[in-house]
Amino acid sequence: MKKVEKNGAGFNGTYTATTIFKGFNKYKSLTPYNNSVTIVEKDGDNMKTTTYFPYIKKGYYQNTSISANKKETEAIQKNDVVKTGETMVILGYKCDIYQVKSEVKTDTAGTQSTTIMNHQFAVCSDPSCLGSTEDVPLLPGVKGSPLKYINNTSSMTSNNMLNLDFLMYLDSETKSIIPRKVEDSEFEVPSDIKLIDGNKDPDKILKITEENTKYMKKKKLWTEKAPDEVRIFDNLQEDWDY
């Protein structure tokens, strides 16, 4: 990602985001590193995701069918879920650690691709923990609230013209939970935000993201980079600084 960072899609740093839930079918995330707001709303089989950037007053929305994406989820769920027997404490809650690995291979028009994903979760099943009765995504048969999540993804794509390798590391941990009444008005998009239909104009999504990144860097609002290190696989219980 560092080599193609100029397209505005890459980020190698740390930030603290805030997510507001109204039930488990509607939530809103505020992400400071690129000053974006994302609203996700589930309505029957439809999942609508709206992302906008207040600085440039632009954004996009996309509608996806939950059942249409079911095959991708099932491909991961066919893999064995491992309860390691290890535990860790997050926000005073005892969490069990689970691991699941998935591998997807494709061969289309002479292009071969292999993607390997290692998922690790610290799951709280204590009844007093918010979301403890919900199904954990990617962990079939496991209910609880994932308070820490790590994903390591490596992807290799090749054909007779190119070889492309991709590595991604993501570490997310819940830092606080604040119960409160959430109003529907908190999920309204401001009237001065211009939204496009991302399903009809997917190419414009990257252009909007690039425009926002350029604006923030020009105004020196972009989050500083993390140390220049390459990490292929990290353990869930180890505490990293990015």
C-alpha positions as CSV (number, residue, x, y, z in Angstrom):
1,M,0.0,0.0,0.0
2,K,2.9,2.4,0.7
3,K,3.9,2.3,-3.0
4,V,0.5,3.3,-4.2
5,E,-0.3,5.7,-1.4
6,K,-0.7,8.6,-3.8
7,N,-4.1,7.3,-4.7
8,G,-5.4,8.3,-1.2
9,A,-6.4,4.9,-0.2
10,G,-3.5,3.9,2.0
11,F,-3.1,4.7,5.7
12,N,-0.4,3.5,8.0
13,G,-1.1,5.0,11.4
14,T,-3.3,5.0,14.5
15,Y,-6.5,6.8,15.4
16,T,-9.4,6.6,17.8
17,A,-12.9,6.4,16.2
18,T,-16.3,6.7,17.8
19,T,-19.2,4.5,16.8
20,I,-22.8,5.2,17.8
21,F,-25.2,2.3,17.8
22,K,-29.0,2.4,17.8
23,G,-29.8,-1.2,18.2
24,F,-27.7,-3.6,16.1
25,N,-29.2,-2.6,12.7
26,K,-28.1,1.0,12.6
27,Y,-24.8,2.6,13.5
28,K,-22.7,5.7,12.7
29,S,-18.9,5.9,12.8
30,L,-16.8,9.1,13.1
31,T,-13.2,8.5,11.8
32,P,-10.8,11.4,12.6
33,Y,-7.8,10.4,10.4
34,N,-9.6,11.3,7.2
35,N,-12.5,13.3,8.9
36,S,-15.1,10.9,7.5
37,V,-18.6,9.9,8.8
38,T,-20.1,6.5,7.9
39,I,-23.7,5.6,8.5
40,V,-24.8,2.0,8.1
41,E,-28.5,1.1,8.1
42,K,-30.1,-2.4,7.7
43,D,-33.6,-2.7,6.2
44,G,-34.7,-6.2,5.6
45,D,-32.3,-7.8,3.1
46,N,-30.8,-4.4,2.1
47,M,-27.7,-2.8,3.8
48,K,-27.2,0.9,3.0
49,T,-23.8,2.4,3.7
50,T,-23.3,6.2,3.4
51,T,-19.9,7.8,3.8
52,Y,-19.3,11.6,3.6
53,F,-16.5,14.0,4.2
54,P,-17.6,17.3,6.0
55,Y,-14.5,19.3,4.9
56,I,-15.3,18.9,1.1
57,K,-19.0,18.4,1.6
58,K,-19.1,15.4,-0.6
59,G,-19.8,11.7,-0.1
60,Y,-21.4,8.6,-1.5
61,Y,-23.9,5.8,-0.6
62,Q,-24.1,2.2,-1.6
63,N,-26.8,-0.5,-1.3
64,T,-25.9,-4.1,-0.9
65,S,-27.9,-7.2,-0.7
66,I,-27.2,-9.2,2.5
67,S,-28.2,-12.5,0.8
68,A,-26.0,-11.8,-2.2
69,N,-23.0,-11.5,0.0
70,K,-23.9,-14.7,1.9
71,K,-21.7,-16.9,-0.3
72,E,-18.6,-14.9,0.7
73,T,-19.4,-15.2,4.4
74,E,-20.1,-18.9,4.0
75,A,-16.7,-19.4,2.4
76,I,-15.1,-18.1,5.5
77,Q,-17.4,-20.0,7.8
78,K,-16.5,-23.3,6.3
79,N,-13.1,-22.9,8.0
80,D,-12.5,-24.2,11.5
81,V,-13.0,-21.8,14.3
82,V,-10.4,-22.4,17.1
83,K,-11.1,-21.4,20.7
84,T,-7.5,-21.1,21.9
85,G,-8.2,-21.5,25.6
86,E,-6.4,-18.2,26.2
87,T,-8.1,-15.2,27.8
88,M,-7.5,-11.5,28.2
89,V,-9.2,-8.7,30.1
90,I,-10.5,-5.6,28.3
91,L,-12.4,-2.9,30.1
92,G,-12.7,-5.2,33.1
93,Y,-14.3,-8.0,31.0
94,K,-12.8,-11.4,30.6
95,C,-12.6,-12.3,27.0
96,D,-12.0,-15.7,25.2
97,I,-9.7,-15.7,22.3
98,Y,-10.8,-17.2,19.0
99,Q,-8.9,-17.7,15.7
100,V,-10.1,-18.5,12.2
101,K,-8.2,-18.6,8.9
102,S,-9.7,-18.3,5.4
103,E,-8.2,-18.7,2.0
104,V,-9.8,-17.7,-1.3
105,K,-8.4,-18.6,-4.7
106,T,-9.7,-17.4,-8.1
107,D,-8.6,-17.9,-11.7
108,T,-10.3,-15.5,-14.1
109,A,-9.2,-14.6,-17.6
110,G,-5.7,-15.8,-17.0
111,T,-5.3,-14.0,-13.8
112,Q,-4.7,-16.1,-10.6
113,S,-5.3,-14.7,-7.2
114,T,-4.8,-16.1,-3.7
115,T,-6.0,-14.2,-0.6
116,I,-5.2,-15.5,2.9
117,M,-6.9,-13.9,5.9
118,N,-6.0,-14.6,9.6
119,H,-8.7,-13.4,12.0
120,Q,-8.3,-13.2,15.7
121,F,-11.0,-12.1,18.2
122,A,-11.2,-11.4,21.9
123,V,-14.9,-12.1,22.6
124,C,-16.8,-11.1,25.8
125,S,-19.8,-13.3,26.5
126,D,-20.5,-11.8,30.0
127,P,-24.3,-11.0,30.1
128,S,-23.4,-7.5,31.4
129,C,-21.4,-6.7,28.3
130,L,-23.3,-4.9,25.5
131,G,-24.0,-7.2,22.6
132,S,-23.1,-10.4,24.4
133,T,-26.1,-12.2,22.9
134,E,-25.3,-11.3,19.3
135,D,-23.6,-13.6,16.7
136,V,-19.9,-12.7,16.2
137,P,-19.2,-12.0,12.4
138,L,-17.0,-14.7,10.9
139,L,-17.3,-16.9,14.0
140,P,-20.2,-19.3,13.3
141,G,-21.8,-20.6,16.5
142,V,-20.1,-18.0,18.7
143,K,-22.1,-15.3,20.5
144,G,-20.6,-12.3,22.3
145,S,-19.1,-8.9,21.9
146,P,-15.7,-8.8,20.1
147,L,-13.8,-6.1,22.1
148,K,-10.6,-6.7,20.2
149,Y,-10.0,-7.8,16.7
150,I,-6.9,-8.4,14.5
151,N,-6.8,-9.2,10.8
152,N,-3.7,-10.1,8.8
153,T,-4.4,-10.3,5.1
154,S,-1.9,-11.3,2.3
155,S,-3.0,-11.4,-1.3
156,M,-1.0,-12.5,-4.4
157,T,-2.2,-11.8,-7.9
158,S,-0.4,-12.7,-11.1
159,N,-0.8,-13.1,-14.9
160,N,1.5,-13.0,-17.9
161,M,1.9,-9.2,-17.4
162,L,2.2,-8.5,-13.7
163,N,2.8,-9.9,-10.2
164,L,1.1,-8.0,-7.4
165,D,1.6,-8.7,-3.6
166,F,-0.5,-7.0,-1.0
167,L,-0.2,-7.1,2.8
168,M,-2.5,-5.5,5.3
169,Y,-2.5,-5.5,9.1
170,L,-5.5,-4.2,11.2
171,D,-5.7,-4.0,15.0
172,S,-8.9,-2.7,16.6
173,E,-9.7,-2.5,20.3
174,T,-12.6,-1.1,22.2
175,K,-11.5,1.6,24.6
176,S,-14.7,2.6,26.2
177,I,-18.5,1.9,26.1
178,I,-20.9,4.7,27.1
179,P,-24.6,3.7,27.2
180,R,-27.0,6.6,26.4
181,K,-30.2,7.4,24.5
182,V,-29.6,7.7,20.7
183,E,-31.9,9.9,18.6
184,D,-32.8,9.1,15.0
185,S,-31.7,12.6,14.1
186,E,-28.1,11.7,14.7
187,F,-28.1,9.5,11.6
188,E,-29.3,12.3,9.2
189,V,-26.8,13.5,6.6
190,P,-26.4,17.3,6.6
191,S,-28.3,19.0,3.8
192,D,-25.2,20.7,2.4
193,I,-23.5,17.3,1.7
194,K,-23.6,16.3,-2.0
195,L,-24.0,12.5,-2.3
196,I,-23.5,10.3,-5.3
197,D,-24.9,6.8,-5.9
198,G,-21.8,4.6,-5.5
199,N,-23.5,1.7,-7.2
200,K,-24.0,3.7,-10.4
201,D,-20.7,5.6,-10.3
202,P,-18.1,3.4,-8.4
203,D,-15.2,5.2,-10.1
204,K,-16.2,8.5,-8.5
205,I,-15.8,7.0,-5.0
206,L,-12.0,7.0,-5.3
207,K,-12.0,10.5,-6.8
208,I,-14.0,11.8,-3.8
209,T,-11.7,10.0,-1.3
210,E,-8.6,11.4,-3.1
211,E,-10.0,14.9,-3.1
212,N,-10.6,14.7,0.7
213,T,-7.1,13.4,1.3
214,K,-5.5,16.1,-0.8
215,Y,-7.5,18.8,1.1
216,M,-6.5,17.5,4.5
217,K,-2.8,17.2,3.6
218,K,-2.8,20.7,2.1
219,K,-4.3,22.0,5.3
220,K,-1.9,19.9,7.3
221,L,-4.8,18.0,9.0
222,W,-3.7,14.5,7.9
223,T,-2.7,12.2,10.7
224,E,1.0,11.5,11.1
225,K,2.4,8.2,9.8
226,A,3.4,5.3,12.0
227,P,7.0,4.1,12.1
228,D,8.1,2.5,8.8
229,E,7.8,-1.1,9.8
230,V,6.5,-4.2,8.0
231,R,4.5,-6.6,10.2
232,I,3.2,-9.8,8.6
233,F,1.6,-11.4,11.7
234,D,1.1,-10.1,15.2
235,N,-0.3,-11.9,18.3
236,L,-3.6,-10.7,19.6
237,Q,-2.4,-10.3,23.2
238,E,0.6,-8.2,22.3
239,D,0.2,-4.5,22.6
240,W,1.5,-2.5,19.6
241,D,1.8,1.3,19.3
242,Y,0.0,1.4,15.8
